Amino acid sequence: MRSEVKIVFGPGREVELVVDGSEVLSFEAARRWLDEQFVKHGCEAIRGAGKVLIADKVLGIAAAVGPAAFDDAAFALDYARATTGALSKARLRVDVPGLTLSY
């Protein structure tokens, strides 16, 4: 089974990633990768309470790195592997300007 991740940065600025199901990270490995990237890129909690949800990390990382980071095939693959593994969804849409994540 393959998974698809679409990241929307604005009108006409979308990145589409496809990852084979066998490449998807386990939940723990995916969460660890997202945690590391969230800290590495200086992301901050979206919610005022300070609690950071997995969805917030997925959005925050995409917003912090921007569309150019997804030109790096290794980063793009890792992002797709981690997001699909952490959220257990085969199709994801990450809307950076709208701060929404849909399945």
N, C-alpha and C positions, 0 to 999 in steps of 0.2 A: 504494500500500500504506500502511496506517496502522499506527502503533505505539501501544502502550498501556503506561502506567507506573502501577503501583499502589504507593502509599507507605502503609505501615502504621505508625501511631504507638501503637497499643494497641487493646484491644477496642472496637469501634465507632468507632474514630478512624482512618479511612482516607481517602486522597485518590486519586482516579482521574483520570489525565490521558490525553488522546488527542491525538496529533499526526499530521498527514498526512505521508506519506513524503517528499514534496517539500520539507517544512519542516525535516527532520532536518539537523543540522549535519554538516559533514565531520568526519572523525576529528580533524584538527588543530585546527579551530575549536572542536570540542566539548571537547577536552582543555584548550585555552586557557581556555575559559569555566569549566570545573570548577576549574582551577588558581586562577584569579582569585577565585572564590567561596570556595574552601577557605581562602585567605589572608584575604579580606575578613571572613569570619565567625569567624576565630580557631580554626579546626578544628585538631586535633592528630592525629598518627599513631596508628592503632589498635594497630599492632604495635610491640613493644618494640625491634625492630631499627631503627626509624625510617624504613623504606622505606614509601612511600605508594603503594598501588595505585589504579588508577582506581576500582575497586569501593569502596575505602575512602573516596575522595573523594565518591562518590555517597551513601554512607551518612552520612559526616560532615557534609556540607552539609545533608541532610534533618534530621539530629539537631540541628544548630546553629540552624537557622531555625525549626523546629517547624511544626505544621500551619497556624498563622495566616498564615505567609508565602505559602502556596499559595492564599490568597484573592486575592492580587495576580495577576491573569490574565497579566500580562507575565512575572513571575518564574516562574510555573507553566509557561508555554509554553517559556521558555528552559531550564528544568530538564529538561523532557521532551525537547526538541530535543537538548540536550547529552548526556543520559544514553543516549538511543537511538543517537546518533551515535558516542559514544565506545565503546560496548559492542557495536554492530552487532547489536542484538537487537530484534525486533518487540514482544516482551512482556517486561516486567520487573516484578519484585515486590521492593520495597525494604522490608525488615522492620527498622525502626529499633531496637525493643527487643531483638530477637534478633540484631542486627548481621549479618544475612544478606541476600544478594542472590541471587535466583533468576530463571531465564529461563523 
